[in-house]
Amino acid sequence: MSDTTTVWSPRQGRGDWSASGGLLATGADLYTAALISLFSDRRAAADDAITDGSGDARGWWGDLGSDYPVGSRLWLLERSTLTAGTALLAQDYAREALQWLLDDGVVAGWDIAATVFPPATLGLTVAALFQDGSRQAFNFTWAWGTV
């Protein structure tokens, strides 16, 4: 059985379920898992700087004490200057968010690359590597900036 397909709307800045023939669409399970893992807000770590000035560490209360909190800390980069260091941090946050898929044996590994496209876009490409040597890549450049 497949999961309900989630699609991302860059214009609205959120994900939603997809419908097909009056029913919720299914399939694209890995893509859906990657979207939820990367674009849900994981709770900030105690030593993370929350740059929006709110002091809100975000996250989901259901994650308290969980081995695998839902989401990523990519949201912490929203007000960051786009530098090579920011790109490296984005890669680290993405790897952290997707680790559960590796630990659960869904993928054999991840190839994650973040790129800065001046003046204001962060690109993120995530490739799932499978045991049979195949790979499936997702490009999330649309999520940030203007490219």
Stockholm file with secondary structure:
# STOCKHOLM 1.0

chainA/1-147         MSDTTTVWSPRQGRGDWSASGGLLATGADLYTAALISLFSDRRAAADDAITDGSGDARGWWGDLGSDYPVGSRLWLLERSTLTAGTALLAQDYAREALQWLLDDGVVAGWDIAATVFPPATLGLTVAALFQDGSRQAFNFTWAWGTV
#=GR chainA/1-147 SS CCCBCEEEETTTTEEEECEETTEECBCCHHHHHHHHHHHSBCCCCTTCCCTTSSCCCCCCGGGTTCSSCSSBSGGGGTTCCCCHHHHHHHHHHHHHHHHHHHHTTSCSEEEEEEEEETTTEEEEEEEEECTTSCEEEEECGGGSSCC
#=GC SS_cons         CCCBCEEEETTTTEEEECEETTEECBCCHHHHHHHHHHHSBCCCCTTCCCTTSSCCCCCCGGGTTCSSCSSBSGGGGTTCCCCHHHHHHHHHHHHHHHHHHHHTTSCSEEEEEEEEETTTEEEEEEEEECTTSCEEEEECGGGSSCC
//
